[in-house]
């Protein structure tokens, strides 16, 4: 299991990565556009505009991280992580747009070879430096993204790598022109543009899956199911739902326990399930456990089950002679019917005539009321 970072530490790391990326892209935008103008390199100017788009992405990430790291409130009880998911969609779309823009620019240049950039050694130097800087920035951001489990930062890391890739295109293009292959940079640029667009498309599709509450991967769900079934007291699972929210996973589980245990014991088993899943799986933020005495899907479809008030009315009717003697009663909902346990004073069990009448009335109630499967008598001995 990976190290667990507290929310404040995670937010701080995300902000640091975003601010570092923004600072680097401010510097790159100024350098590329300046040297592109001085060296008369249209490709380098275009690469500077690409760095400017990265800067805008960094600002988007900073805003999204700030919004997404806010604590849960009344209107957003599950937190604000979906802000990061929405920002990831925007980043993905921007990568697709960048890939399309590169392709469009390259096609225009292929149609008009005379518009190819004039070889410039200075431009090649700036492009080479940009490749190194952006590759470092990619690995730096990716490392923090993995540490904080942030899909948004991972998306931004790929955005930064796309800038390195576009600089490679510039470097290759200028070098190819120098070597006498004016169309070589165009072919390479199209391949790179498709790679960038594919990365963007993957980010968009994955984020959309999250926004529509797609379940966790089948392999992970299988591991979660095995973990639940390994917990003492759990006899089955008849409903397991999962969904992703940012880097966190949410689980709803309906577990089956022994129907004869107490409510508090069932609650304790549910708490154990919740704690074990949160402890064992890094991504699991919260688990809602519903404790069932049986697999109750499809039960009581023909009508509502008897409530405690309903049972009280029936006891008052069929056991009217013992109404004041009944100390308490318990209800078990099983197999679409109920079982009633009536608690009476121990002294009643010592009076044969009353005991016979009591049994007769209980049997009569069971026969007359279809929803009652059984009525069991318990005699309580009160010690002074």
C-alpha positions in Angstrom: 0.0 0.0 0.0 1.3 3.5 -0.9 2.0 6.2 1.6 -1.1 8.1 2.5 -0.7 11.9 2.4 -3.0 14.2 4.3 -5.3 16.5 2.2 -3.3 19.6 3.1 0.0 18.0 1.9 -1.6 16.8 -1.3 -3.1 20.2 -2.1 0.4 21.8 -1.4 2.2 19.4 -3.8 -0.4 19.9 -6.5 -0.1 23.7 -6.2 3.7 23.5 -6.3 3.7 21.5 -9.5 1.3 23.9 -11.1 3.2 27.0 -10.1 6.5 25.5 -11.3 4.9 24.6 -14.6 3.5 28.1 -15.0 6.8 29.8 -14.3 8.6 27.6 -16.8 6.0 28.2 -19.5 6.1 32.0 -19.0 9.9 31.9 -19.5 9.6 29.6 -22.6 6.8 31.7 -24.2 9.0 34.8 -24.0 12.2 33.1 -25.2 10.6 31.2 -28.1 8.6 34.1 -29.5 11.5 36.5 -29.1 14.0 34.3 -30.8 11.5 33.2 -33.3 11.0 36.9 -34.4 14.8 37.6 -34.3 15.6 34.4 -36.2 12.7 34.7 -38.6 11.4 31.2 -37.7 7.7 30.8 -38.1 8.0 27.3 -36.6 9.6 28.7 -33.4 7.0 31.4 -33.0 4.3 28.7 -33.4 6.1 26.7 -30.7 6.1 29.8 -28.5 2.3 30.0 -28.9 2.1 26.4 -27.9 4.0 27.2 -24.7 1.5 30.0 -24.1 -1.3 27.4 -24.4 0.5 25.4 -21.8 0.7 28.4 -19.5 -3.1 28.8 -19.8 -3.5 25.2 -19.0 -1.3 25.7 -15.9 -3.6 28.5 -14.8 -6.6 26.2 -15.3 -4.9 23.5 -13.2 -4.2 26.0 -10.4 -7.8 27.1 -10.3 -9.1 23.5 -10.5 -6.8 22.3 -7.7 -7.8 25.1 -5.5 -11.5 24.4 -6.1 -11.1 20.6 -5.9 -9.1 20.6 -2.7 -11.9 22.4 -0.7 -13.5 20.4 2.1 -17.0 18.8 1.7 -19.9 21.1 2.5 -23.7 21.0 2.6 -24.1 21.4 -1.1 -21.2 19.1 -2.0 -21.2 16.4 0.7 -18.8 14.2 -1.3 -16.3 17.0 -1.8 -15.3 19.0 -4.9 -13.0 16.5 -6.7 -15.2 16.7 -9.8 -13.8 20.2 -10.6 -10.5 18.5 -11.3 -12.3 16.0 -13.6 -13.9 18.7 -15.6 -10.6 20.5 -15.9 -9.1 17.2 -17.2 -11.7 17.1 -19.9 -10.8 20.7 -20.9 -7.1 19.8 -21.0 -7.9 16.7 -23.1 -9.9 18.8 -25.5 -7.0 21.3 -25.7 -4.6 18.5 -26.6 -6.9 17.3 -29.4 -7.1 20.9 -30.6 -3.3 21.2 -30.5 -2.9 18.0 -32.5 -5.4 19.3 -35.0 -3.7 22.7 -35.3 -0.3 21.1 -35.8 -1.7 18.9 -38.6 -3.5 21.8 -40.2 -0.3 23.9 -40.2 1.8 21.1 -41.6 -0.7 20.4 -44.4 -0.6 24.0 -45.4 3.2 24.0 -45.5 3.2 20.8 -47.5 0.9 22.5 -50.0 3.2 25.5 -50.1 6.8 24.3 -49.7 8.0 27.8 -50.3 6.6 28.8 -46.8 8.9 26.3 -45.0 10.9 28.0 -42.3 14.4 29.2 -43.3 17.1 27.1 -41.5 18.4 28.9 -38.4 21.0 27.5 -36.0 19.9 29.8 -33.2 16.3 28.5 -33.6 17.6 24.9 -33.4 19.4 25.8 -30.1 16.3 27.3 -28.5 14.2 24.3 -29.7 16.8 21.8 -28.2 16.8 23.7 -24.9 13.0 23.6 -24.9 12.9 19.9 -25.4 15.1 19.3 -22.3 13.2 21.8 -20.2 9.8 20.4 -21.1 10.9 16.8 -20.7 12.2 17.6 -17.2 8.9 19.4 -16.4 7.0 16.4 -17.7 8.8 13.9 -15.4 8.6 16.4 -12.4 4.8 16.9 -12.8 4.2 13.2 -13.5 6.1 12.2 -10.3 3.9 14.5 -8.2 0.8 13.3 -10.1 1.5 9.7 -9.1 2.3 10.7 -5.5 -1.0 12.6 -5.1 -2.9 10.2 -7.4 -4.1 13.3 -9.5 -5.5 12.6 -12.9 -5.5 16.3 -13.6 -1.8 16.7 -12.9 -1.1 13.6 -15.0 -3.1 15.2 -17.9 -1.1 18.4 -17.5 2.1 16.4 -17.5 1.2 15.0 -20.9 0.3 18.5 -22.1 3.8 19.6 -21.1 5.3 16.6 -23.0 3.3 17.7 -26.1 5.2 21.0 -25.9 8.5 19.0 -25.9 7.2 17.0 -28.8 6.3 20.1 -30.8 9.8 21.4 -30.1 11.2 18.2 -31.5 9.2 18.8 -34.6 10.7 22.3 -34.9 14.2 20.9 -34.3 13.7 18.1 -36.8 12.1 20.4 -39.4 14.9 23.0 -39.3 17.6 20.3 -39.4 15.8 18.4 -42.3 15.7 21.6 -44.3 19.4 22.1 -43.8 20.1 18.5 -45.0 18.0 19.0 -48.1 14.7 17.2 -47.1 12.1 20.0 -47.0 9.1 17.7 -46.5 10.6 15.5 -43.8 9.5 17.8 -40.9 6.0 17.8 -42.3 5.7 14.0 -42.2 7.1 13.8 -38.7 4.9 16.6 -37.5 1.7 14.8 -38.6 2.8 11.6 -36.8 3.5 13.6 -33.6 0.2 15.5 -34.0 -1.7 12.3 -34.1 0.1 11.1 -30.9 -0.8 14.3 -29.1 -4.5 14.1 -30.2 -4.7 10.4 -29.1 -3.4 11.4 -25.6 -6.1 14.1 -25.4 -8.8 11.7 -26.6 -7.9 9.2 -24.0 -8.0 11.8 -21.2 -11.4 13.0 -22.4 -12.9 9.5 -22.6 -11.6 8.5 -19.2 -12.9 11.7 -17.6 -16.3 11.3 -19.2 -16.5 7.8 -17.8 -15.9 9.3 -14.3 -18.5 12.0 -14.8 -21.2 9.5 -15.6 -20.2 7.3 -12.6 -18.7 4.4 -14.5 -17.7 1.6 -12.1 -14.1 0.8 -11.1 -12.2 -1.7 -13.3 -13.5 -5.4 -13.0 -10.2 -6.6 -11.6 -10.3 -4.1 -8.7 -14.0 -4.8 -8.1 -13.1 -8.5 -7.8 -10.4 -7.7 -5.2 -12.8 -5.6 -3.3 -15.4 -8.4 -3.3 -12.8 -10.9 -2.0 -11.8 -8.6 0.7 -15.4 -8.1 1.9 -16.0 -11.9 1.9 -12.9 -12.5 3.9 -14.2 -10.5 6.9 -15.6 -12.6 9.8 -19.4 -12.4 10.0 -20.0 -11.6 6.3 -22.0 -14.4 4.7 -22.5 -12.9 1.3 -22.7 -9.8 -1.0 -25.8 -9.2 -3.1 -25.1 -5.7 -4.3 -21.8 -3.9 -4.9 -21.6 -0.6 -6.6 -18.5 1.5 -7.2 -17.7 4.9 -8.8 -14.8 7.2 -9.2 -14.6 10.8 -8.1 -11.3 12.5 -8.9 -8.5 10.3 -7.6 -10.9 8.8 -5.0 -13.2 5.8 -5.2 -16.6 5.4 -3.5 -18.2 2.0 -2.7 -21.8 1.0 -1.8 -22.0 -2.6 -0.5 -25.0 -4.7 0.6 -23.6 -7.5 2.8 -25.5 -10.5 4.2 -25.0 -11.5 7.8 -26.6 -14.1 10.2 -30.2 -13.0 10.6 -30.2 -13.9 14.3 -27.5 -11.6 15.4 -28.2 -8.3 17.2 -28.4 -4.9 15.4 -25.2 -3.7 17.1 -23.3 -6.8 16.0 -24.4 -6.3 12.4 -23.4 -2.7 12.7 -20.0 -3.7 14.0 -19.4 -6.0 11.0 -20.4 -3.2 8.7 -17.9 -0.9 10.3 -15.2 -3.6 10.0 -15.9 -3.9 6.2 -15.7 -0.1 5.8 -12.4 0.2 7.7 -10.8 -2.7 6.0 -11.6 -1.4 2.5 -10.3 2.1 3.2 -7.2 0.7 4.8 -6.4 -1.8 2.1 -7.1 0.2 -1.1 -5.4 3.5 -1.6 -8.1 5.0 -3.8 -11.1 4.2 -1.6 -12.2 7.3 0.2 -15.6 6.2 1.6 -17.7 3.0 1.9 -21.4 2.9 2.5 -22.3 -0.6 4.0 -25.9 -1.8 4.1 -26.4 -4.8 6.4 -29.0 -7.4 5.3 -30.2 -10.5 7.1 -30.6 -12.2 3.7 -30.5 -11.5 0.0 -33.6 -9.4 -0.1 -33.7 -8.4 -3.7 -37.1 -9.2 -5.1 -38.7 -9.8 -1.7 -41.9 -8.1 -0.6 -42.7 -7.3 -4.2 -46.3 -8.4 -3.7 -46.9 -5.8 -1.0 -45.3 -4.0 1.9 -44.1 -6.1 4.9 -45.8 -5.8 8.2 -44.5 -3.0 10.4 -43.9 -3.1 14.1 -47.2 -1.1 14.6 -49.0 -3.7 12.4 -47.6 -6.6 14.6 -48.6 -4.7 17.8 -52.2 -4.5 16.5 -52.2 -8.2 15.7 -50.9 -9.2 19.1 -53.5 -7.0 20.8 -56.2 -8.8 18.7 -55.1 -12.4 19.0 -53.5 -12.3 22.4 -55.9 -9.9 24.0 -56.0 -12.0 27.2 -52.3 -11.5 27.6 -52.0 -7.9 26.5 -50.8 -6.6 29.8 -48.4 -9.5 30.3 -46.4 -9.1 27.1 -43.1 -7.5 28.0 -41.7 -7.1 24.5 -41.6 -8.6 21.1 -39.0 -8.9 18.3 -39.5 -9.2 14.6 -37.4 -11.1 12.0 -37.9 -10.3 8.3 -37.0 -13.5 6.4 -37.9 -14.9 3.0 -40.6 -12.4 2.4 -42.4 -13.1 5.7 -41.8 -12.3 9.3 -41.1 -14.3 12.4 -42.4 -12.9 15.7 -40.8 -13.6 19.1 -43.1 -12.7 22.0 -41.4 -12.2 25.4 -43.6 -13.1 28.5 -43.1 -13.5 32.2 -41.7 -16.9 33.3 -44.7 -17.5 35.6 -47.0 -17.9 32.6 -45.1 -21.0 31.6 -46.0 -22.6 34.9 -49.8 -22.3 34.3 -50.9 -25.1 31.9 -54.3 -23.7 31.1 -53.0 -20.3 30.2 -50.1 -21.7 28.4 -52.4 -23.9 26.2 -54.6 -20.9 25.4 -51.5 -18.9 24.6 -50.2 -21.5 22.1 -53.6 -21.9 20.5 -53.9 -18.2 19.9 -50.4 -17.9 18.5 -51.1 -20.8 16.1 -54.4 -19.1 15.1 -52.6 -15.8 14.3 -50.0 -17.7 12.2 -52.8 -19.4 10.2 -54.9 -16.3 9.7 -52.1 -13.9 8.8 -50.2 -15.1 5.7 -47.3 -12.7 6.2 -46.4 -14.3 9.6 -44.3 -17.4 9.1 -43.9 -18.3 12.8 -44.6 -17.1 16.3 -42.2 -18.1 19.1 -42.7 -17.6 22.8 -39.9 -16.7 25.2 -40.5 -16.7 28.9 -38.3 -14.3 30.9 -37.3 -15.1 34.5 -37.0 -11.9 36.4 -34.7 -12.1 39.4 -35.3 -9.8 42.3 
